[in-house]
Amino acid sequence: MSEIVEYSSEGRVATITLNRPEARNAVNGDVAQGLEAAIDRMEDDPDVWVGILTANTEGQERPVFCAGADLKAINSGQAAQLATARGGFGGFVYRERRKPVIVAVDGLATAGGCELVLAADLVVATTRSAFGLAEVKRNLVAGAGGLFRLPRAIGQAAAMEAILT
């Protein structure tokens, strides 16, 4: 069985891959712990200068980089496990890093998945990618920093439209 968060490095670049395509790469406790551990590994490797965060979208009808929080985990009382003490949601959004992380998106990045993207240093996306903070549709608030980061990324008016619709 492959790991839920995969790590590899080649030259000066580490590649970190979310590997739950069957669950639309939704963040559960294992993903949060795995992503934090992968960032630790990247930070501790003196040969690595930059990280790329991407996702396995194999077998998905429509590619999904990350659908956000695993709602099954939340409904089963495991919401606290979706964050780590150092990294916040997904073990990543509040994580202090010395090395830049580029997020490579191919597909949807919604809710917490969009929060992961907004917490990166640089974003590269394919033309079939789409982003959104869809929490409002479930009467929730995007609470992992996206409400503050989105206006900085796309401007106040566009952010308000994205957040409120």
MIPA-202328 format. One line per field, with one value per residue (C-alpha): x, y, z; residue number from 1. Coordinates in Angstrom, 2 decimals, m for minus. Example, Ala and Ser with C-alpha at 12.3 -4.5 7.8 and 13.67 -1.06 7.14 Angstrom:
// residues 2
px (12.30  13.67)
py (m4.50  m1.06)
pz (7.80  7.14)
n (1  2)
// end
This chain:
// residues 165
px (0.00  1.34  1.63  m1.18  1.36  4.30  7.70  10.50  13.43  15.57  18.39  17.33  13.59  11.34  7.98  5.19  2.10  m1.33  m2.31  m6.00  m7.52  m10.40  m11.39  m10.69  m7.48  m9.57  m7.64  m8.06  m5.80  m3.38  m3.02  m2.40  0.26  1.80  1.96  3.55  6.12  6.89  7.47  9.73  11.71  12.03  13.12  15.69  17.31  20.17  20.23  16.61  16.01  12.34  9.26  6.44  3.08  0.87  m1.82  m2.54  m5.69  m5.56  m8.92  m10.94  m13.68  m12.83  m9.39  m9.43  m6.27  m7.93  m11.58  m10.73  m11.61  m12.73  m16.38  m16.58  m13.79  m15.58  m18.91  m17.23  m15.84  m12.30  m12.32  m9.46  m7.20  m7.42  m4.93  m1.58  m0.23  2.56  0.91  m2.76  m5.19  m3.62  m0.38  0.44  m1.55  0.10  3.39  6.50  8.94  12.43  12.14  9.55  6.71  5.16  1.69  1.09  m2.68  m4.40  m8.12  m10.39  m9.04  m12.06  m12.62  m9.61  m7.91  m8.04  m6.70  m3.66  m3.12  m3.42  m0.81  1.82  4.58  3.76  0.96  1.13  m2.19  m3.43  m6.24  m8.66  m8.05  m10.67  m10.55  m13.15  m13.93  m17.20  m17.76  m20.53  m22.66  m22.59  m23.11  m19.47  m16.60  m13.26  m11.31  m7.77  m6.67  m8.27  m10.51  m7.39  m5.17  m7.67  m8.10  m4.31  m4.14  m7.00  m8.18  m10.98  m13.93  m13.15  m12.47  m15.83  m17.61  m15.75  m16.28  m19.97  m21.22)
py (0.00  3.43  6.18  8.67  11.51  10.60  12.27  12.12  14.34  14.81  17.30  20.41  19.73  17.75  16.57  16.01  14.28  13.99  10.40  9.84  10.09  7.80  10.42  13.41  13.95  15.18  15.98  13.54  13.01  10.82  13.43  16.20  14.16  13.00  16.48  17.89  15.05  15.66  19.37  18.42  16.13  18.84  21.42  19.05  18.05  20.45  19.30  20.39  24.06  24.03  21.83  21.10  20.07  18.22  15.53  12.17  12.52  9.09  7.43  10.55  11.46  15.13  15.81  17.10  18.48  18.56  18.71  20.13  18.54  14.92  15.33  11.67  12.32  15.41  13.58  10.76  13.19  13.44  17.12  18.00  15.53  17.51  20.02  19.80  22.00  23.43  23.43  24.08  22.65  19.85  20.27  23.05  26.30  27.93  26.08  28.25  27.29  28.34  26.88  27.89  25.56  25.66  24.14  22.45  22.20  20.09  20.10  21.40  22.97  23.71  24.64  23.40  22.47  26.13  27.00  24.78  26.58  30.02  29.07  28.26  30.58  30.12  28.43  26.80  25.56  23.88  25.38  22.78  23.90  25.76  27.25  28.14  28.55  26.65  26.56  29.18  26.63  24.46  27.38  27.19  29.67  29.16  29.21  28.26  31.68  31.70  34.65  36.73  35.31  35.34  39.16  39.50  37.00  38.16  41.53  42.54  42.54  39.20  37.68  38.86  37.29  34.01  33.91  34.86  32.73)
pz (0.00  m0.86  1.71  2.14  1.70  m0.50  m0.36  m2.90  m3.77  m6.82  m6.85  m4.96  m5.23  m2.89  m4.20  m1.68  m3.05  m1.44  m2.18  m1.40  m4.88  m3.87  m1.24  m3.51  m1.49  1.44  4.60  7.48  10.48  8.53  5.79  8.33  10.14  6.86  5.36  8.50  8.50  4.82  5.47  8.40  6.11  3.46  6.02  7.55  4.24  3.47  m0.17  m0.78  m1.52  m2.55  m2.18  m4.59  m3.14  m5.59  m5.56  m7.12  m9.24  m10.91  m11.38  m10.63  m13.10  m12.62  m11.13  m7.55  m6.01  m2.58  m1.58  1.83  5.14  5.16  6.16  7.21  9.72  11.00  11.30  13.25  15.85  14.48  13.48  15.84  14.02  10.78  12.19  13.92  16.69  14.52  11.12  11.68  9.13  7.12  9.06  6.59  6.56  9.59  9.33  9.49  6.76  5.81  2.32  m0.26  m1.22  m4.68  m4.99  m8.34  m8.87  m11.50  m10.79  m8.06  m4.88  m2.74  0.89  2.87  m0.40  m1.39  2.07  1.37  m1.93  m0.33  2.29  m0.36  m1.51  m5.19  m7.13  m10.55  m11.94  m15.10  m17.13  m15.77  m12.19  m10.17  m6.69  m4.10  m0.44  m0.51  3.24  2.99  1.12  4.26  6.67  7.73  7.80  6.07  9.29  8.29  7.10  3.66  4.51  5.12  2.39  m0.49  m0.72  m0.81  m3.66  m5.90  m4.57  m2.23  m4.64  m6.26  m2.84  m1.49  m4.44  m3.98  m0.23  m0.20  m3.11)
n (1  2  3  4  5  6  7  8  9  10  11  12  13  14  15  16  17  18  19  20  21  22  23  24  25  26  27  28  29  30  31  32  33  34  35  36  37  38  39  40  41  42  43  44  45  46  47  48  49  50  51  52  53  54  55  56  57  58  59  60  61  62  63  64  65  66  67  68  69  70  71  72  73  74  75  76  77  78  79  80  81  82  83  84  85  86  87  88  89  90  91  92  93  94  95  96  97  98  99  100  101  102  103  104  105  106  107  108  109  110  111  112  113  114  115  116  117  118  119  120  121  122  123  124  125  126  127  128  129  130  131  132  133  134  135  136  137  138  139  140  141  142  143  144  145  146  147  148  149  150  151  152  153  154  155  156  157  158  159  160  161  162  163  164  165)
// end
